[in-house]
Amino acid sequence: MCLFFKIKQFFILIMLGFLSVNINAQNISEPLGGSESGKELVLQKCVQCHTDSIWRDHRQDTRAWEATLYRMMGRGAIWTQEEIKSMSGFLADNFGNQSAKLKNK
Amino acid sequence: MRDVVTRYLTNTISRRGFLDNLKLAGMTVTAAEGVLSSLSVAAQNTTSSSNSAATEVPAVKTFQGSGGACFAEQLIACGVKYVFGNSASEDAQFYDALVDRPQLNYILTPHEGPGAAMAAGYIKASQEPAVVMQAGAVGLMNAMGQVFNAYKEQTPLVIYSYRTDQSKRAGRDGFEEIANQEQVLQPLTKYSWMARGPSMIAETTRHAFKSAWTPPHGPAYLTWHSDYTDEKTRTEIIQQTHFDTRMRVRPNPIEIERAARMLLEAKMPVLIVGDEIYKAKAVAKAVKLAEMLGMPVTQMRQMWVNFPEAHPLWVGNAPAGTLASITWPKNFDLAINIGNKMQHNGIQPIVSRNVKFIDMRIDYQNMGKVMSTDVPLVGDVALGLDDLIVALEQLMNSKSKEIAIQRTLEVKKYTDRARQIFTGIVNNPEWNNSPLIADRVTWEVAQFADKDAIIVHEAGSVAMHSFNFNPVGGRELFFYYGGHLGSGVGTSAGVKLARPQQQVICLVGDGSFLFGPHALWNMARLELPVITIVYNNHAYGGPHNRAIANVPSGRMVETGQFVASYLGNPDMNMAHIANGFGVKAEVVSNAQELKQALSRAKLATMDGKPYLIDVQVVRRGVGWTDHPWTPNIKGSKQKAKKTL
């Protein structure tokens, strides 16, 4: 059990950075959003800290994806409302309730 | 500067005079007060030596009595006020000695693990010595998890447990006996020793305290055969001031100058802060250094927040544990670490090879382990910061000062914008949900907490935000990186014992809480009014998500059978557990209820009573349903089969 939780703490470190953002000084002063697609934003920001294994199996609607992305703000992500809307739209289209649903028994 | 410090420590200059001198030397008021604060420990040591003389406590005295009484005498001479322990019949002579030594307060803890966490919490919050004791090897085994934490977190915790086997019958595999008991602790301690006779108990105790409190700090273990505690002996008792060097090392001055020059040559230096700054009470000095150069400041995972989070130069924690993972800046060409342990959890070095690296800390064993280090500065960070600041003051010219000003503006532009964006966290569409999302709970507690509250955080999967921690007179964080769970409640009790004037709030996940709620009883008995908040999602939420990330699209996901994640069916009620320990508690499910419960908690704590709030928190992650799968193992069915 101890080893298990030691490993757990290691991964917590990784989780703290879940979907952290790669924004430089220039685009902080000019927030991203309308000009970039949700896919591009996800590729730019999420892979900063993660492989896709962290969300590959997630299936949820736009609102739930939006909530997931807002949770990352508490972990240090600096994303505007527009960026979150754009990313959650893309994620819901590709990882939504209707796509390859999980079987819960 | 050194001259002024010497004059202050030898009482040839007043407090005001000391501050005036530092201001004349170019320090800000805040930085000067920080220097003064960090010197207080040394000044107190000097004063206590004088006081000792005044009250005629001899530096060395001869004492005759039982081994247990010798132990008690030496603990008092070590400056120990609290002994944390669990009942142990073989320590009877020690207990007997306590009756006539009221300056040594024994705190009975109902489980050795949380008891050790309470002792460690007290030490961390007070920076004063304490000891935790258990019954032989069996009690020690329960405490070892927290000894592991103390070792990882470099807490100077002294641990004692006797050997149940007496000296004249040891080695027969007797009751509770294990061979070489002290060796069990060897990998987790700086010092681990068995006294070879009753006359060596006091000396072994001194060695343990000296080892634990000599930087870098860490736990120390002492043991002896239980009959030595009973035997009469004659021994020396020596005052702490006469055996503990409390070593404070200054970094090499040549390396200090090299570091100063490199910092001035760097285009975008970054400052990494760490726990040695908090321990040395040197936060104001770190602020001064950052301000001199306009350096952005970050931190890898530590126990404390070591820089004011509202400061314009604070760019946030490094989210993925490497410097490269900070959001901004990305163009740094030099990093200076002041007192961070730099715990490596990944393959890549925290500071990449192409970035120049200056490393200042007393934890010399971890220096140069993974990162290539251009300038090693082994020493006490408070002294090292003093020297580095002086060196920079001598080297900086109008051009370098202008560069620092411009860089400060650049960093501030980022941090202003980042803070403005962060306020959007309340736009989460689940913000008003019931059960609550964890971020809403944290946010509500942050709105509620006193301006100088201490937050003990053992909710590992919960992000800490909105508190604006400030170790200089503001809110403080007591986090962990040892990782043996069950420390949070015990730590909170110990912190409150050490800092009775400050509000203490303990944040724990339900999983962590279940590993060690026992110190709730100590809170009730000792009137330690801690507010405990349990984020209760009835699951090991963090491990669940990480397990799935390790086996994406595997059978677990396909079937929804997450064998190691769900703690419900039946749901556990943490308020009932708290009630059982004599602590008032309630369960809440939405934000309004939480606010009202926090008000009731405040009233209870004003009356000296602890309070617990079991907050129902939503599970989030892959595959969760309202009624998660549980294994079809039912004892009643097995019984029926057997009957048939």
Interface residues (C-beta under 8 A of the other chain):
Chain A: C2 F4 F5 K6 K8 Q9 F10 F11 I12 L13 I14 M15 L16 G17 F18 S20 V21 N22 I23 N24 A25 I28 S29 P31 Q48 C49 T51 D52 S53 I54 W55 R56 D57 H58 R63 A64 E66 A67 T68 Y70 R71 M73 G74 R75 G76 A77 I78 W79 T80 Q81 L102 K103 N104 K105
Chain B: G145 F148 R301 G316 N317 A318 P319 A320 G321 S325 T327 W328 P329 K330 N331 N345 G346 E410 K413 Y414 R417 A418 I421 F422 G424 I425 N427 N428 P429 E430 I437 A438 D439 T442 G460 S461 A463 M464 H465 Y481 G483 H484 L485 G542 P543 N545 R546 I548 A549 N550 P552 S553 V557 E558 T559 G560 Q561 R620 G621 V622 G623 T625 W629
